[in-house]
């Protein structure tokens, strides 16, 4: 019996609209329908500041602070905010940052001599830090992440702020390490954010192991390079997925110049989540 060869899906048909959309600079926002009207809104942001060196080659921490001020976020995760080699000095004037934005960095149990941990810094406007620890991530180059538990006015929130490696295998190992930082069955709302250095979607992505825990992985907004963003290297992911209401790239003249990455802003909704779920369960029971 002669076998009939099954037609293979044409991957180019799937990639072509994505490529055209990227080149037209159309993918600048993501809006979640599942999160509509759920909880109180909080604005968060992630920004790789590129050691405060702009695309013009100029070291200008004041310009970096000006972009952070533009974000007007309640919480900001920074990457590359410290010198990477030698003395890990912080590159921002924290007093000026607080005066202009109202944001302050969280204190860490272990200090490398800079603002944060492997260049990762978490800035908050208000709330209480109930726990904070640092992770060293496996891979061919030194990388790290912050895991911070916060008690905000609208409820508890965990932040995992990370900067993953340049090698795909390293990123996969690092993503696995980040998952292990959360206890099984843990229901604390959690955001994973930072420069995750991965633009691929689907099974080829080094972040695919994060599913089904973190998402939406398909909410990939191009943020690099800043002058004409093509690659979605910066991400904001949530557990549960419906924590995120929207994600947008912060594309302003100042942001395009201040770093080779554009910042990402996201609106997350906290508080009243258990009440909403209880109401849904009650309606289901009556039905």
C-alpha positions as CSV (number, residue, x, y, z in Angstrom):
1,X,0.0,0.0,0.0
2,X,1.4,3.3,-1.0
3,X,1.6,5.9,1.7
4,X,0.3,9.4,1.0
5,X,2.7,12.0,2.3
6,X,0.9,14.3,4.7
7,X,1.2,18.0,3.9
8,X,3.4,19.9,6.3
9,X,2.3,23.2,7.8
10,X,3.9,26.1,6.0
11,X,5.7,27.9,8.8
12,X,6.4,30.9,6.5
13,X,2.6,31.6,6.4
14,X,2.6,32.0,10.2
15,X,5.8,34.0,10.3
16,X,5.1,36.3,7.4
17,X,2.3,38.4,9.1
18,X,4.4,38.7,12.2
19,X,7.4,39.9,10.2
20,X,5.3,42.4,8.3
21,X,3.7,43.7,11.5
22,X,7.1,44.1,13.1
23,X,8.6,46.0,10.1
24,X,5.6,48.3,10.1
25,X,6.1,48.9,13.8
26,X,2.5,47.9,14.5
27,X,3.1,45.6,17.5
28,X,3.4,48.2,20.3
29,X,0.7,47.1,22.7
30,X,-1.0,44.0,24.1
31,X,-4.4,44.1,25.7
32,X,-5.8,41.1,27.6
33,X,-9.6,40.5,27.4
34,X,-9.5,38.0,30.3
35,X,-8.3,40.7,32.8
36,X,-11.0,43.3,32.1
37,X,-12.3,44.9,35.3
38,X,-10.5,42.5,37.6
39,X,-8.9,44.2,40.7
40,X,-7.1,47.5,41.2
41,X,-4.7,48.8,38.6
42,X,-1.0,49.1,39.3
43,X,1.5,50.3,36.7
44,X,4.8,48.5,36.5
45,X,7.8,48.8,34.1
46,X,10.9,47.0,33.0
47,X,13.9,48.9,31.5
48,X,17.4,47.8,30.5
49,X,19.2,51.1,30.9
50,X,22.4,49.9,29.1
51,X,24.7,51.2,31.9
52,X,23.2,54.7,31.2
53,X,25.0,54.8,27.8
54,X,22.7,56.0,25.0
55,X,22.7,55.1,21.4
56,X,24.8,58.3,20.8
57,X,27.6,56.7,22.9
58,X,27.1,59.3,25.7
59,X,27.1,58.3,29.4
60,X,24.2,60.3,30.8
61,X,22.5,59.0,34.0
62,X,20.3,62.1,34.2
63,X,18.8,61.2,30.8
64,X,18.1,57.7,32.1
65,X,16.3,59.2,35.2
66,X,14.3,61.4,32.8
67,X,13.0,58.3,31.0
68,X,12.2,56.6,34.2
69,X,10.2,59.7,35.2
70,X,8.4,59.5,31.9
71,X,7.2,56.0,32.7
72,X,5.3,57.3,35.8
73,X,5.2,53.7,37.1
74,X,4.6,52.5,40.7
75,X,7.3,49.8,40.4
76,X,10.2,49.6,37.9
77,X,12.7,46.7,37.4
78,X,16.0,48.0,35.9
79,X,18.7,45.9,34.2
80,X,22.4,47.0,33.7
81,X,22.1,49.7,36.4
82,X,25.6,48.8,37.8
83,X,29.0,48.4,36.3
84,X,29.4,44.8,35.3
85,X,33.2,44.2,35.7
86,X,35.6,45.3,38.4
87,X,34.0,47.5,41.1
88,X,30.3,47.0,40.7
89,X,29.5,50.7,41.3
90,X,25.9,51.9,40.9
91,X,25.5,54.3,37.9
92,X,22.5,56.3,39.0
93,X,22.2,59.2,41.5
94,X,19.6,57.6,43.8
95,X,18.8,60.9,45.6
96,X,18.1,62.6,42.3
97,X,16.1,59.5,41.2
98,X,13.9,59.6,44.3
99,X,13.4,63.4,44.1
100,X,12.3,63.3,40.5
101,X,10.3,60.1,40.4
102,X,9.4,59.2,44.0
103,X,11.0,55.7,43.5
104,X,13.5,54.1,45.8
105,X,15.5,50.9,45.4
106,X,14.7,48.0,47.7
107,X,17.6,47.0,50.0
108,X,19.1,43.5,49.5
109,X,20.6,41.0,52.0
110,X,23.8,40.7,50.0
111,X,25.6,43.7,48.4
112,X,27.9,43.6,45.4
113,X,28.8,47.2,45.9
114,X,26.3,48.7,43.4
115,X,22.6,49.5,43.4
116,X,21.4,45.9,42.9
117,X,22.3,42.3,42.0
118,X,24.1,41.6,38.7
119,X,22.8,44.9,37.6
120,X,19.2,44.2,38.5
121,X,17.5,46.8,40.6
122,X,13.9,47.0,41.8
123,X,12.4,50.5,42.4
124,X,9.2,51.0,44.3
125,X,7.1,54.0,45.1
126,X,5.2,52.6,48.1
127,X,4.4,49.4,49.9
128,X,6.3,47.1,52.3
129,X,9.0,44.6,51.4
130,X,8.2,41.5,53.3
131,X,11.0,39.3,51.9
132,X,13.8,39.6,49.4
133,X,16.5,37.3,48.2
134,X,18.9,37.0,45.3
135,X,19.4,34.2,42.9
136,X,22.6,33.3,41.0
137,X,21.6,31.9,37.6
138,X,23.4,29.1,35.9
139,X,25.1,29.6,32.5
140,X,28.2,30.6,30.7
141,X,28.2,34.2,32.0
142,X,27.4,35.7,35.4
143,X,23.7,36.4,35.6
144,X,21.3,36.9,38.5
145,X,17.7,37.6,39.5
146,X,15.9,39.3,42.4
147,X,12.9,37.6,44.1
148,X,10.9,40.2,46.1
149,X,7.7,39.8,48.1
150,X,5.7,43.0,48.5
151,X,2.7,44.0,50.5
152,X,1.0,46.8,48.5
153,X,-2.2,48.7,49.3
154,X,-4.0,46.6,46.7
155,X,-2.7,43.2,47.9
156,X,0.4,41.0,48.0
157,X,2.7,40.8,44.9
158,X,5.9,38.9,44.2
159,X,8.3,40.3,41.7
160,X,11.0,38.2,39.9
161,X,13.3,40.7,38.2
162,X,15.9,39.0,35.9
163,X,18.4,39.5,33.1
164,X,18.9,36.3,31.3
165,X,21.9,35.2,29.3
166,X,22.8,35.5,25.6
167,X,23.0,31.7,25.0
168,X,19.8,29.8,24.3
169,X,20.8,26.8,26.5
170,X,21.8,29.1,29.4
171,X,18.4,30.9,29.2
172,X,16.5,27.6,29.3
173,X,18.5,26.6,32.4
174,X,17.9,30.0,33.9
175,X,14.1,29.9,33.3
176,X,14.0,26.5,35.0
177,X,15.9,28.0,38.0
178,X,13.4,30.8,38.2
179,X,10.5,28.3,38.3
180,X,12.1,26.5,41.2
181,X,12.1,29.7,43.2
182,X,8.3,29.3,43.6
183,X,6.9,26.6,45.8
184,X,4.4,24.2,44.2
185,X,0.8,25.3,44.8
186,X,2.0,28.8,45.7
187,X,-0.9,31.2,44.8
188,X,0.8,34.5,45.4
189,X,0.4,36.8,42.3
190,X,3.8,36.9,40.7
191,X,5.4,38.9,37.9
192,X,8.5,37.8,36.0
193,X,10.0,40.8,34.3
194,X,13.2,42.0,32.7
195,X,15.5,41.6,29.7
196,X,14.9,37.9,29.0
197,X,17.0,38.0,25.8
198,X,14.5,35.8,23.9
199,X,12.4,36.8,20.9
200,X,11.3,33.4,19.7
201,X,7.8,32.1,20.3
202,X,6.6,28.5,20.7
203,X,8.6,25.4,21.3
204,X,11.9,26.9,19.9
205,X,11.8,29.6,22.6
206,X,14.1,29.1,25.6
207,X,11.2,30.4,27.7
208,X,8.8,27.6,26.6
209,X,9.5,25.8,29.9
210,X,7.8,28.6,31.8
211,X,4.4,27.5,30.5
212,X,1.8,26.9,31.8
213,X,2.9,28.8,34.9
214,X,3.8,32.2,33.4
215,X,2.3,34.1,30.6
216,X,1.1,35.3,28.3
217,X,4.2,34.3,26.3
218,X,2.6,35.4,23.1
219,X,2.5,39.0,24.4
220,X,5.9,39.7,22.8
221,X,6.4,43.5,22.1
222,X,9.5,44.5,20.2
223,X,11.7,46.7,22.3
224,X,15.2,46.3,20.8
225,X,17.0,48.1,19.2
226,X,15.5,51.3,20.5
227,X,15.6,53.3,17.3
228,X,13.8,50.7,15.3
229,X,12.6,47.9,17.6
230,X,12.4,44.4,15.9
231,X,13.2,41.9,18.7
232,X,11.0,41.3,21.8
233,X,13.8,40.8,24.2
234,X,12.1,42.5,27.2
235,X,9.1,40.7,28.7
236,X,6.5,41.1,31.5
237,X,5.0,37.7,32.4
238,X,2.5,36.9,35.1
239,X,1.3,34.0,37.3
240,X,-1.7,33.8,36.9
241,X,-1.9,35.0,33.3
242,X,-4.9,37.2,33.8
243,X,-2.9,39.4,36.2
244,X,-1.8,41.5,33.2
245,X,-4.3,43.9,31.8
246,X,-2.1,45.5,29.1
247,X,1.5,45.8,28.0
248,X,3.0,48.6,25.9
249,X,6.4,49.7,24.7
250,X,7.4,53.2,25.9
251,X,8.6,54.7,22.6
252,X,9.4,58.4,23.1
253,X,12.2,60.5,21.6
254,X,14.1,60.5,24.9
255,X,13.7,56.7,25.4
256,X,14.9,56.0,21.8
257,X,18.2,57.9,22.6
258,X,18.8,57.0,26.3
259,X,19.4,53.2,25.8
260,X,19.6,50.5,23.2
261,X,16.4,49.0,24.7
262,X,13.0,50.7,25.0
263,X,11.2,50.3,28.4
264,X,8.1,48.1,28.7
265,X,5.1,49.3,30.7
266,X,2.3,47.1,32.0
267,X,-0.9,47.5,33.9
268,X,-1.6,44.7,36.4
269,X,-4.7,44.3,38.5
270,X,-4.4,43.2,42.1
271,X,-6.9,43.0,45.0
272,X,-10.5,41.7,45.0
273,X,-9.3,38.6,43.0
274,X,-10.5,36.2,45.6
275,X,-13.8,38.0,45.8
276,X,-14.2,37.9,42.0
277,X,-13.4,34.1,42.0
278,X,-15.8,33.5,44.9
279,X,-18.6,35.3,43.0
280,X,-17.9,33.3,39.9
281,X,-18.0,30.0,41.8
282,X,-21.3,31.0,43.5
283,X,-22.9,31.8,40.1
284,X,-21.7,28.5,38.8
285,X,-23.1,26.6,41.8
286,X,-26.5,28.3,41.3
287,X,-26.5,27.5,37.6
